[in-house]
Amino acid sequence: MEGAIGFGLVSVPVELVTAVEEHDLRLHQVHDEDGGRIRQVRTCEACGETVPWENIARGVERDGKQAVVTDADLEQLPVPSKRLIDVLAFVDADQIDPLQLDRPYLLAPSGAAATKPYVLLRETLKQTDRVAVTKVAIRSRESLALLRVHGDVLALHTMYWPDEVRSPEGLAPPASVKVRPQEIAMAASLQERLSADFDLDALQDSYQVALRELVTAKAKSRPPQVPAETAAAPSNVVDLMAALQASIDRAAADEKEAAASPAGKKKAPVKKTAAKKATAAGRGAGKRSAGGRKKTG
């Protein structure tokens, strides 16, 4: 998708590219007896006929009646931000609640003429340590969006509107619950141990690894490898201090074991600066948006 970033009278032509790609193994429905595919059939409840995709519209019930809305109807709706990333304000990153962040995109300058204003906007954001709150329309749906620096490029996160974020009222523990300074100190010590030599890039989806092994084994008619059992979280914390101390001891043992292994000796140091910037920029978007409601187009 091509468009432009607009702030003041400055226009930066850009190309919008999805910033993430899922590597999940997609499972489809089959008959468990013979492996035959199960197909979803689009059947109309009124006439009983199978409906092709070109005749699928959208509908909303109002006052007991079905209001049918077509793509042509939606195209006529006014969307001022269509193909324009309209900058509303430049704010400090900590003013943005990460709960509002949705789907991430990367922005590339569209053409040679766009490179100078693109770099100007990128460097201004970087030097002022700010982000831009914008409006953008993707597939005819207007959304708030966060524009920030990501390395040498600009990144865009679509955002939920403020009234779409649920209130946390009633979810917090009672104010009467207190923790002692010793408990905070031990929890901080555990944080430090768990953060030592942490490498975010080395993480992988263990479930997907095991799922791929399972599927490969099934396809080759061989028994799948049984994955190692993971330690279960305690179901009831009776003594918080004892649990913290046990966690510290286990983290120390894991750290010692990792350091003794050949892989542990070659482990890269923590990229604390990069992690700090990612946190300041809103901790990144969650892997997936709720319902996957926005797409490029």
Order of alpha helices (4+ residues) and beta strands (2+ residues): beta-beta-beta-beta-alpha-beta-beta-alpha-beta-beta-beta-alpha-alpha-alpha-alpha-alpha
